Amino acid sequence: MKISPDTQNVIDFLDEISDGSLKQKDDLAFLLEAWAATGQPDATNFMIESGASLHRVSETIKKAQDNPEALAKLDEEEFKFQTAVRINIMSVTYDSEKNEYFELKYRQLTEECYQNMRDLAHDLHLLRKLQKTSREMNQAGKDGEAAK
């Protein structure tokens, strides 16, 4: 699948405003392109939100190491979001030329795949923040226009 100029521009902009902190840039570009091809924006937004949630839970786990009860609950949440992300990745890659690549990189139950998933979730979290900021700016512009 060829990455469209629009998708590449989003990736480049996101990488620039995050000071080059995207961790799975090429995979994110491919997945955005695949999700766009489905024509289902709700599914795309669900994936972005699931990834962002996975990132937030993973970051909270790092801080909760001293609380076994909280850690157990967070581990359950992390697994739930990882499963949602895996299923969504599978749904857009199962018949693509990159199916085996995504299978080996994200869908195995190994520590390496978990880390790849966390890295992708980090990138989806940044994309979610960009979406939210964009919506807020658009709303502020509309509110400003309405006040005139």
C-alpha positions in Angstrom: 0.0 0.0 0.0 1.4 3.4 -1.0 1.3 6.1 1.6 -0.6 9.1 0.3 1.0 12.6 0.5 -1.8 13.6 3.0 -1.0 10.8 5.4 2.8 11.5 5.0 2.2 15.2 5.8 0.3 14.2 9.0 3.1 11.9 10.1 5.8 14.5 9.3 3.9 17.2 11.1 3.3 15.0 14.1 6.9 14.0 14.2 8.0 17.6 14.0 5.7 18.9 16.8 6.7 16.0 19.0 10.4 16.8 18.6 11.0 13.6 16.6 9.6 11.4 19.3 7.5 9.1 17.1 8.6 5.6 17.7 6.7 3.6 15.0 6.5 6.2 12.3 6.3 3.9 9.3 3.8 1.6 11.0 1.6 4.5 12.0 1.6 5.8 8.4 0.7 2.4 7.0 -2.1 1.9 9.6 -3.5 5.4 9.0 -3.6 4.8 5.3 -5.2 1.3 5.8 -7.8 2.8 8.2 -8.6 5.6 5.8 -9.1 3.1 3.0 -11.9 1.4 5.1 -14.0 4.5 4.9 -14.9 4.1 8.6 -13.8 7.1 10.5 -15.5 5.8 13.7 -13.3 2.7 13.6 -10.2 4.9 13.0 -11.1 7.1 15.9 -11.7 4.1 18.1 -8.3 2.8 17.3 -6.6 6.1 18.0 -8.5 6.4 21.3 -7.7 2.8 22.3 -4.0 3.4 21.5 -4.0 6.7 23.5 -5.7 4.9 26.4 -3.2 2.1 26.3 -0.4 4.7 26.5 -2.0 6.4 29.5 -2.4 3.1 31.3 1.1 2.0 30.5 2.5 5.2 31.9 0.4 4.9 35.0 1.7 1.3 35.5 5.2 2.7 35.7 4.2 4.9 38.6 2.1 2.3 40.5 4.9 -0.2 41.1 4.5 0.2 44.9 0.8 -0.6 45.0 0.1 -4.3 44.0 -3.7 -3.9 44.1 -3.6 -0.9 41.8 -1.0 -2.6 39.6 -3.2 -5.7 39.1 -6.2 -3.5 38.0 -4.0 -1.5 35.7 -2.5 -4.7 34.2 -6.1 -5.8 33.4 -6.8 -2.4 31.7 -3.6 -2.6 29.8 -4.4 -6.0 28.5 -7.9 -4.9 27.5 -6.5 -2.0 25.4 -3.7 -4.1 23.9 -6.4 -6.6 22.8 -8.4 -3.8 21.2 -5.4 -2.4 19.4 -4.3 -5.9 18.2 -7.8 -6.7 16.9 -8.0 -3.4 15.1 -4.5 -3.8 13.5 -5.5 -7.3 12.4 -8.8 -6.0 10.9 -6.9 -3.7 8.5 -3.8 -5.8 7.8 -5.1 -9.4 7.5 -5.3 -9.2 3.7 -2.5 -6.8 3.0 1.1 -7.4 1.9 2.2 -6.4 5.4 0.1 -9.0 7.3 3.1 -11.2 8.3 5.1 -8.2 9.3 2.3 -6.9 11.6 1.7 -10.4 12.9 5.3 -10.8 14.0 5.7 -7.3 15.3 2.4 -6.7 17.2 0.3 -9.8 17.6 2.6 -12.2 19.3 2.4 -12.6 23.1 6.0 -11.7 23.7 7.7 -8.9 25.7 9.1 -7.5 22.4 5.6 -7.3 20.9 4.3 -5.7 24.1 7.0 -3.1 23.8 6.2 -2.5 20.1 2.6 -2.1 21.1 3.5 0.4 23.8 5.6 2.4 21.2 2.7 2.4 18.8 0.4 3.5 21.6 2.7 6.3 22.3 2.4 7.5 18.7 -1.4 7.1 18.8 -1.4 9.1 22.0 0.4 12.0 20.2 -2.0 11.8 17.3 -4.9 11.9 19.7 -3.5 15.0 21.4 -3.1 16.6 17.9 -6.7 15.8 17.1 -7.9 17.3 20.4 -5.9 20.4 19.9 -7.1 20.8 16.4 -10.7 20.5 17.5 -10.2 23.0 20.2 -8.7 25.5 17.8 -11.5 25.0 15.3 -14.1 25.5 18.0 -12.3 28.6 19.3 -12.3 29.9 15.7 -16.1 29.2 15.3 -16.8 30.8 18.7 -14.8 33.9 17.6 -16.7 34.1 14.4 -20.1 33.7 16.1 -19.2 36.6 18.5 -18.6 39.0 15.6 
